[in-house]
């Protein structure tokens, strides 16, 4: 897999199949990461399956375009977009206003204690915002999500 900031290959991010084995071996990509929402994992695996069965970049692109269309149409269930991240320090220990920080602030507003080592679950609803309004906690009633964020 190429690195995000250059065309060079990333040695710790790859996918492949062992001859005679039906299962992909994947490392480092989103489909393997525990924080990745189920929808994103499913799309990556569907794209890998398309590549495996057709050996056609066009088929992979069509698979991806269909998923993006579903996202923008609002047809993806919110539960499939929940991100789960492990908290590494107390809220006061963070200096950047990340999505995790926004989620921790929302949790504090709801009187929910989330301690280091625990997970926080949220959906990105407007990543353009830099406040706690950029996310909604997974247990909240969520009317919409930021399709552009999930597309990226």
N, C-alpha and C positions, 0 to 999 in steps of 0.2 A: 504494500500500500504506500502511496506517496505521503510525504510529510505535509502537514497543513500549510506551512510557510515556504515550502520549496518543492522542487520536482524530484528531489532525492528520495529514495525509498527509506521507509522506517523499518528498522530491523526487528522491532518488537510488535509490529502490526501486520498480520497476514491471515490468509485463509487458504485452505487447500484440502485435497482429499488424498488419502492413501489408496493406492490401487487395490481394487477389490473391496473397498469399504464404502458404504453408502453415506456415512456421516462426514460432514465437514469438520475440519480442525480449524478453529478460529482463535486468534489471539489479538488482543489490543483494540479491536474495533468495537463499536457501540453495542453490537449484538451480544457481546461477551460481558460488558460492564454491568454491574449490579444496579447502578443508578439509572440506567437507560429505561425510558418508558416502554411498556409492552408493544405499543404501536410501532415505535422505531425499530425495536428488535425484530418484529414480524416483517417489516418492510425490508430490512437488510437480509434477512433469511430468504424471503421471497425472491429478492434480486439475485442472491447467490444460486438459488434453485433454478431461476430462469437462465442464468449464465451456464450452469451445469447442463441443463437439458437442451439448450439451443445453441450455445457457443456464439450467441449473437448479442453484441452490444446494443443493437436496436431493441431487442426484446427486453433487455434489462432497463433501458431508458423508458420504454412503454410501461413497464411495471412500476417504475418510480413515478412517472407522470400520473398514472392512475391513483397512486397513493397521495400525491400532492393535490390532485383534484378533490379527492375525498376530504382532505384536510381543509382546503379552502371552502368547500361546500358546507363545512360544519358537520360532516357525516361520521366523524370519528368519535366514539364514545369518550367522554372526559376521563373515565376510569382508565382508559388505555393510554393516557398521556401523563399519568402521575409519575413524577420523578421522585426517587428516594435517595437521599444523601445522608451520609453519616456526619454528625456534628463533631467537630474536633476540639472545640473550645467554647467557653461561655459566650453569650452574645456580646458582652463588653470587650472580649478579646479580639474581635474582628475589626479591621481598619477599613476594609473596602465594603461598599454596599452591594454585595452579590445577591443572587437569588436566594441562597441559603440564609443570608442575613435578613432579607425581606421576610422569608418564611418564619424565621425565629422571632422577628418582631410581631408578626401576626399571631404566632403561638402565645407570646407574652400577652398580647391584647386579649386573648381568649382564656387567659389564666392557665395555660398549659405549660408545664415545665418540661423542657427538652434539654437534657444534660449531655455533656461530652460523652461520646461513645454510643449515643442513641441516634436513631434515624429520624429525619423529618421528611414528610411527604407533602408534595405540593404540585400544582399545575401552574404553568406560566400563562397568565392571562393578558399581560401587556408588558412586554420586555422593554419597551421604549421608556417606561416610567423608571424612576430611580428610587422609588419609595416602596413601602410594604404593599402598595397596590399593584405591583408588577406580578405578584403571585397570589394564589388562593390555596389555602390548606386543603388537603385531599378530602377532609370530612365536611368542608363547607359546601353550600349549594353553589355550584359553578355554572353560570349561564353560557359562557363562551371561553375560548382559548385563543392564544396568539398563534395563528396558523403560520405566519411568516417565521416565527421562532422555531417551530417544530419542523418546518420545511428545511431550514438550515441544518 
